[in-house]
């Protein structure tokens, strides 16, 4: 299992890299199909978010769906431990789900373990705010925001609805964007109340007119 440690806006000492490899050895006991593990450490520059100063994202890549989790804390080691616990919980959840016959109910929501990808920082008009203007994810941002936007792009292979449900559980979110192999449409599967799921598929107005929808 290859372990790759990356960083953004910070440096990662060799001692931390060694600690990462030591802790990630636990993953092989749950899933021996893991080929590569990517650990990305990010330092939050906004001093108002000191309680989330360090963010660690763990991504597992294997022959199956990608497994991903992240966590933020006041220091890198605490964030690593939290993210690793979430990854292991998702692997256990996936193993339990495979034992359940298709069509039966899945375990409860993982909303509590899902870190937000979009963080809205409080508005502060103090004189220390930076006056520079820059573009983030296609938006013009003044100083530090107050919006902090994360933009991600992922390669997507068409998959069935059942595969999308499994992938949603593995990444630890209550929704999952995918290309539906049966309908050849960009779609979103999401968790509703209780154990039910919903699916949203996108069609252009031209497509809807052609099908009479």
Residue frames relative to the residue before (quaternion, step in Angstrom):
aa qw qx qy qz dx dy dz
X 1.0000 0.0000 0.0000 0.0000 0.00 0.00 0.00
X 0.2713 -0.7700 0.5599 0.1416 3.57 -0.64 1.14
X 0.1379 -0.7749 0.6139 0.0610 3.58 -0.99 0.89
X 0.0560 -0.7939 0.6052 -0.0159 3.57 -0.72 1.14
X 0.1201 -0.7931 0.5959 0.0385 3.58 -0.73 1.08
X 0.0410 -0.7988 0.5997 -0.0234 3.56 -0.71 1.14
X 0.1558 -0.7941 0.5800 0.0937 3.58 -1.21 0.35
X 0.1273 -0.7549 0.6380 0.0830 3.53 -1.29 0.55
X 0.8527 0.0665 -0.0881 0.5107 3.56 -0.92 1.00
X 0.7623 0.2515 -0.1866 0.5664 3.61 1.16 0.43
X 0.3948 -0.6784 0.5554 0.2745 3.55 -1.33 0.13
X 0.2501 -0.7606 0.5834 0.1360 3.56 -1.14 0.67
X 0.3267 -0.7676 0.5142 0.1992 3.63 -0.49 1.13
X 0.6492 -0.5330 0.3771 0.3902 3.56 -1.24 0.46
X 0.6060 0.5668 -0.3636 0.4234 3.60 1.06 -0.68
X 0.6582 0.4970 -0.3104 0.4726 3.58 1.01 -0.78
X 0.6229 0.5370 -0.3406 0.4555 3.59 1.01 -0.77
X 0.6536 0.5037 -0.3111 0.4714 3.58 0.99 -0.84
X 0.6397 0.5243 -0.3201 0.4620 3.57 1.05 -0.77
X 0.6141 0.5490 -0.3381 0.4552 3.57 1.06 -0.78
X 0.6800 0.4878 -0.2971 0.4598 3.59 0.83 -0.96
X 0.6381 0.5318 -0.3246 0.4524 3.59 1.03 -0.77
X 0.7048 0.4628 -0.2690 0.4655 3.58 0.87 -0.95
X 0.6759 0.5128 -0.3047 0.4327 3.60 0.97 -0.80
X 0.4824 0.6619 -0.4426 0.3650 3.59 1.21 -0.22
X 0.5676 0.6073 -0.3771 0.4084 3.61 1.20 -0.48
X 0.5992 0.6075 -0.3613 0.3759 3.58 1.11 -0.62
X 0.6215 0.5751 -0.3478 0.4025 3.59 1.03 -0.75
X 0.6017 0.5646 -0.3605 0.4350 3.58 1.18 -0.49
X 0.7107 0.4362 -0.2490 0.4926 3.58 1.17 -0.61
X 0.8030 0.0111 0.0241 0.5954 3.59 1.05 -0.71
X 0.1674 -0.8237 0.5372 0.0707 3.56 -0.25 1.26
X 0.5544 0.6113 -0.3950 0.4036 3.59 1.28 0.11
X 0.4645 0.6918 -0.4437 0.3299 3.59 1.27 -0.16
X 0.2330 -0.7933 0.5536 0.0995 3.55 -0.77 1.09
X 0.8119 0.0228 0.0624 0.5799 3.55 0.93 -0.94
X 0.1127 -0.7705 0.6247 0.0580 3.56 -1.06 0.82
X 0.1311 -0.7872 0.6005 0.0510 3.56 -0.80 1.06
X 0.0811 -0.7834 0.6162 0.0104 3.55 -0.83 1.04
X 0.0598 -0.8064 0.5884 -0.0017 3.56 -0.62 1.15
X 0.1554 -0.7884 0.5935 0.0460 3.56 -0.75 1.12
X 0.0412 -0.8030 0.5940 -0.0245 3.56 -0.77 1.08
X 0.2315 -0.7597 0.5928 0.1338 3.55 -1.02 0.83
X 0.3501 -0.7412 0.5408 0.1886 3.56 -0.79 1.07
X 0.3023 -0.7919 0.5091 0.1492 3.57 -0.66 1.13
X 0.5740 0.5862 -0.3835 0.4240 3.57 1.23 -0.33
X 0.3641 -0.7721 0.4794 0.2036 3.59 -0.42 1.21
X 0.5844 0.5868 -0.3789 0.4129 3.58 1.17 -0.40
X 0.7120 0.3946 -0.2372 0.5302 3.59 1.25 -0.37
X 0.1124 0.8450 -0.5142 0.0946 3.56 0.97 0.89
X 0.6319 0.5372 -0.3444 0.4400 3.60 1.12 -0.55
X 0.7307 0.2855 -0.2070 0.5846 3.58 1.32 -0.16
X 0.1514 0.8552 -0.4839 0.1077 3.54 1.11 0.75
X 0.7881 0.1984 -0.1038 0.5733 3.59 1.09 -0.66
X 0.0976 -0.7904 0.6045 0.0171 3.55 -0.85 1.04
X 0.0974 -0.7832 0.6133 0.0323 3.56 -0.97 0.93
X 0.0847 -0.7809 0.6186 0.0200 3.56 -0.83 1.06
X 0.1311 -0.7854 0.6036 0.0412 3.57 -0.84 1.05
X 0.0433 -0.7917 0.6092 -0.0124 3.57 -0.83 1.03
X 0.1677 -0.7796 0.5994 0.0696 3.56 -0.80 1.09
X 0.0801 -0.7914 0.6057 0.0212 3.56 -0.83 1.00
X 0.0961 0.7741 -0.6152 0.1147 3.53 -0.85 1.07
X 0.7136 -0.4053 0.3183 0.4746 3.59 -1.22 -0.35
X 0.6726 0.4600 -0.2863 0.5040 3.57 1.28 -0.28
X 0.7829 -0.2916 0.2259 0.5010 3.60 -1.20 -0.47
X 0.5434 -0.5992 0.4799 0.3397 3.54 -1.25 0.51
X 0.1805 -0.7567 0.6200 0.1021 3.55 -1.06 0.82
X 0.0544 0.8201 -0.5631 0.0860 3.57 -0.74 1.05
X 0.0997 0.7662 -0.6320 0.0597 3.55 -1.13 0.73
X 0.0645 -0.7936 0.6033 0.0455 3.54 -1.18 0.51
X 0.0482 -0.7810 0.6224 0.0182 3.54 -1.26 0.43
X 0.1972 -0.7730 0.5942 0.1027 3.56 -1.21 0.57
X 0.0798 0.7843 -0.6102 0.0782 3.56 -1.08 0.77
X 0.7107 -0.4620 0.3261 0.4185 3.54 -1.34 -0.09
X 0.7936 0.1202 -0.0908 0.5895 3.61 1.20 -0.37
X 0.6768 -0.5413 0.3312 0.3731 3.54 -1.24 0.54
X 0.6699 0.5177 -0.3194 0.4255 3.60 0.87 -0.88
X 0.6506 0.5050 -0.3185 0.4693 3.59 0.96 -0.83
X 0.6517 0.5053 -0.3119 0.4719 3.59 0.99 -0.83
X 0.6241 0.5375 -0.3317 0.4600 3.60 1.05 -0.77
X 0.6643 0.5086 -0.3056 0.4546 3.58 0.89 -0.93
X 0.6617 0.5051 -0.3063 0.4617 3.58 0.95 -0.88
X 0.6712 0.4916 -0.3034 0.4645 3.59 0.91 -0.91
X 0.6472 0.5185 -0.3191 0.4588 3.59 1.00 -0.80
X 0.6284 0.5275 -0.3349 0.4632 3.59 1.00 -0.78
X 0.6652 0.5007 -0.3076 0.4605 3.58 0.99 -0.80
X 0.6278 0.5220 -0.3382 0.4680 3.59 1.01 -0.75
X 0.6800 0.4869 -0.2961 0.4613 3.58 0.87 -0.91
X 0.6222 0.5278 -0.3428 0.4656 3.59 1.07 -0.68
X 0.6577 0.5043 -0.3091 0.4664 3.58 1.03 -0.79
X 0.6353 0.5161 -0.3322 0.4688 3.59 1.05 -0.71
X 0.6460 0.4983 -0.3240 0.4789 3.58 0.99 -0.77
X 0.6375 0.5352 -0.3176 0.4543 3.56 1.01 -0.86
X 0.6527 0.5097 -0.3086 0.4680 3.56 1.00 -0.85
X 0.6454 0.5204 -0.3217 0.4574 3.59 0.98 -0.84
X 0.6513 0.5032 -0.3111 0.4751 3.58 1.03 -0.79
X 0.6502 0.5352 -0.3199 0.4341 3.56 1.00 -0.84
X 0.6372 0.5368 -0.3296 0.4441 3.58 1.06 -0.74
X 0.6473 0.5195 -0.3167 0.4592 3.56 1.19 -0.48
X 0.6286 0.5315 -0.3245 0.4659 3.56 1.29 -0.37
X 0.4939 -0.6623 0.4715 0.3085 3.59 -0.86 0.87
X 0.5753 -0.6031 0.4278 0.3497 3.56 -1.01 0.81
X 0.7454 0.3674 -0.3005 0.4681 3.53 -0.96 0.99
X 0.6188 0.5159 -0.3614 0.4694 3.57 1.20 -0.32
X 0.6669 -0.5239 0.3531 0.3950 3.52 -1.30 0.31
X 0.3572 -0.7120 0.5665 0.2110 3.51 -1.15 0.68
X 0.6807 -0.4918 0.3369 0.4257 3.59 -1.24 0.26
X 0.7163 -0.4797 0.3112 0.3999 3.54 -1.33 0.27
X 0.7213 -0.4709 0.3096 0.4027 3.52 -1.33 0.30
X 0.3086 -0.7391 0.5693 0.1853 3.53 -1.20 0.64
X 0.2303 0.8121 -0.5095 0.1670 3.56 1.19 0.43
X 0.6608 0.5386 -0.3157 0.4167 3.58 0.93 -0.86
X 0.7246 0.4153 -0.2410 0.4943 3.57 1.17 -0.54
X 0.5783 0.6141 -0.3599 0.3987 3.58 1.27 0.06
X 0.2547 -0.7669 0.5655 0.1649 3.61 -0.52 1.12
X 0.4953 -0.6761 0.4477 0.3117 3.64 -0.92 0.80
X 0.3600 -0.7170 0.5550 0.2199 3.55 -1.11 0.74
X 0.7363 0.3116 -0.1969 0.5674 3.57 1.26 -0.30
X 0.0520 -0.8172 0.5736 -0.0222 3.56 -0.47 1.22
X 0.1794 -0.7716 0.6032 0.0923 3.56 -0.87 0.96
X 0.2284 -0.7898 0.5576 0.1149 3.55 -0.49 1.17
X 0.5871 -0.5922 0.4067 0.3731 3.63 -1.09 0.56
X 0.4875 -0.6573 0.4969 0.2888 3.53 -1.13 0.72
X 0.0492 0.7892 -0.6074 0.0764 3.55 -0.79 1.03
X 0.2155 -0.8141 0.5315 0.0915 3.58 -0.64 1.13
X 0.3200 0.7730 -0.5103 0.1992 3.64 1.16 0.32
X 0.6450 -0.5842 0.3564 0.3401 3.52 -1.24 0.55
X 0.5958 0.5944 -0.3683 0.3950 3.60 1.19 -0.25
X 0.4742 0.6825 -0.4443 0.3345 3.62 1.25 -0.20
X 0.4819 -0.6760 0.4744 0.2929 3.56 -0.94 0.88
X 0.3793 -0.7587 0.4939 0.1912 3.54 -1.03 0.82
X 0.5027 0.6690 -0.4343 0.3334 3.61 1.23 -0.11
X 0.2709 -0.7521 0.5838 0.1421 3.54 -1.19 0.63
X 0.0807 0.7964 -0.5936 0.0831 3.58 -0.90 0.91
X 0.4705 -0.6726 0.5053 0.2663 3.54 -1.32 0.34
X 0.0250 -0.7759 0.6300 -0.0208 3.55 -0.91 1.02
X 0.8437 -0.0836 0.0171 0.5301 3.58 -0.68 1.14
X 0.7343 -0.4328 0.2319 0.4687 3.56 0.98 0.87
X 0.6434 0.4976 -0.3213 0.4849 3.60 1.28 0.05
X 0.4061 -0.6882 0.5453 0.2532 3.55 -1.08 0.78
X 0.0557 -0.8209 0.5678 -0.0273 3.56 -0.55 1.21
X 0.2674 -0.7606 0.5754 0.1378 3.56 -0.94 0.97
X 0.8306 0.0316 -0.0484 0.5539 3.59 -0.68 1.08
X 0.8033 -0.2404 0.2098 0.5029 3.55 -0.86 -1.04
X 0.7921 -0.3162 0.1704 0.4935 3.57 1.15 0.08
X 0.3813 0.3325 -0.4979 -0.7043 1.55 -0.63 -2.44
X 0.5161 0.6401 -0.4372 0.3644 3.63 1.21 -0.05
X 0.1206 -0.7398 0.6572 0.0791 3.55 -1.05 0.84
X 0.0478 -0.8382 0.5420 -0.0362 3.57 -0.33 1.26
X 0.1668 -0.7631 0.6162 0.1006 3.56 -0.98 0.86
X 0.1155 -0.7899 0.6012 0.0349 3.54 -0.83 1.02
X 0.0075 0.8054 -0.5913 0.0407 3.58 -0.80 1.03
X 0.1365 -0.7548 0.6351 0.0910 3.53 -1.20 0.63
X 0.0515 -0.8071 0.5882 -0.0041 3.56 -0.90 0.93
X 0.4577 -0.6420 0.5349 0.3037 3.56 -1.07 0.74
X 0.1114 -0.8236 0.5559 0.0186 3.59 -0.87 0.93
X 0.1711 -0.7488 0.6338 0.0915 3.54 -0.83 1.05
X 0.5507 -0.6055 0.4394 0.3700 3.65 -0.94 0.75
X 0.0157 0.8001 -0.5987 0.0345 3.57 -1.03 0.79
X 0.5551 -0.5972 0.4593 0.3526 3.54 -1.26 0.36
X 0.6777 -0.4807 0.3614 0.4231 3.54 -1.30 0.24
X 0.6480 0.5216 -0.3218 0.4523 3.58 0.97 -0.82
X 0.6445 0.5047 -0.3187 0.4778 3.58 1.03 -0.75
X 0.6362 0.5283 -0.3254 0.4586 3.59 1.05 -0.74
X 0.6242 0.5312 -0.3378 0.4627 3.60 1.04 -0.75
X 0.6585 0.4989 -0.3064 0.4729 3.57 0.95 -0.85
X 0.6558 0.5119 -0.3075 0.4619 3.58 0.95 -0.88
X 0.6172 0.5476 -0.3413 0.4502 3.60 1.04 -0.76
X 0.6527 0.5049 -0.3136 0.4698 3.58 0.97 -0.84
X 0.6845 0.5146 -0.2904 0.4269 3.58 0.95 -0.89
X 0.7075 0.4185 -0.2788 0.4965 3.61 1.01 -0.65
X 0.4725 -0.7369 0.3994 0.2724 3.59 1.28 -0.03
X 0.5531 0.5864 -0.4158 0.4210 3.58 1.07 0.67
X 0.4835 -0.6483 0.4998 0.3101 3.56 -1.30 0.21
X 0.7414 0.2373 -0.2095 0.5917 3.58 1.26 0.34
X 0.0592 -0.7914 0.6073 0.0352 3.56 -1.24 0.40
X 0.2687 -0.7621 0.5763 0.1222 3.55 -0.84 1.08
X 0.1482 0.7975 -0.5684 0.1378 3.59 -0.77 1.01
X 0.4429 -0.6325 0.5515 0.3158 3.55 -1.35 0.14
X 0.3458 -0.7673 0.5072 0.1855 3.57 -0.52 1.22
X 0.3820 -0.7554 0.4887 0.2114 3.58 -0.57 1.18
X 0.6698 0.5151 -0.3041 0.4400 3.60 1.07 -0.66
X 0.7812 0.2983 -0.1500 0.5275 3.59 1.10 -0.72
X 0.3090 -0.7733 0.4926 0.2527 3.59 1.32 -0.26
X 0.5402 0.5954 -0.4039 0.4365 3.56 0.98 0.93
X 0.4998 -0.5953 0.5152 0.3611 3.60 -1.14 0.54
X 0.0085 0.8245 -0.5596 0.0834 3.57 -0.74 1.07
X 0.2061 -0.7422 0.6228 0.1370 3.54 -1.33 0.36
X 0.1365 -0.7411 0.6502 0.0967 3.56 -0.93 0.93
X 0.0053 -0.8173 0.5745 -0.0440 3.59 -0.90 0.88
X 0.4891 -0.6628 0.4898 0.2855 3.53 -1.22 0.56
X 0.2347 -0.7537 0.6011 0.1248 3.55 -0.92 0.98
X 0.7442 -0.3529 0.2740 0.4965 3.57 -1.23 -0.30
X 0.8022 0.2337 -0.1849 0.5174 3.55 -1.07 0.73
X 0.7525 -0.3733 0.2967 0.4542 3.55 -0.92 -0.97
X 0.4965 0.6784 -0.4204 0.3413 3.62 1.24 0.15
X 0.2314 -0.7499 0.6037 0.1405 3.53 -1.30 0.48
X 0.1820 -0.7548 0.6161 0.1323 3.55 -1.28 0.41
X 0.1945 -0.7686 0.5989 0.1128 3.57 -1.22 0.47
X 0.0945 -0.7615 0.6396 0.0451 3.56 -0.99 0.89
X 0.0728 -0.7899 0.6086 0.0210 3.56 -0.85 1.01
X 0.3293 -0.7607 0.5338 0.1673 3.58 -1.01 0.85
X 0.0158 0.7701 -0.6370 0.0284 3.53 -0.93 1.00
X 0.4520 -0.6546 0.5246 0.3033 3.56 -1.09 0.66
X 0.6392 -0.5254 0.3837 0.4101 3.59 -1.19 0.38
X 0.6079 0.5521 -0.3541 0.4474 3.60 1.10 -0.62
X 0.6603 0.5057 -0.2999 0.4672 3.55 0.97 -0.89
X 0.6574 0.5149 -0.3087 0.4554 3.57 0.98 -0.87
X 0.6465 0.5175 -0.3192 0.4608 3.56 1.05 -0.78
X 0.6580 0.5231 -0.3078 0.4458 3.57 1.04 -0.82
X 0.7352 0.4006 -0.2263 0.4978 3.57 1.08 -0.71
X 0.4613 -0.7077 0.4241 0.3263 3.54 1.30 -0.15
X 0.3426 0.7580 -0.4882 0.2639 3.59 1.24 0.48
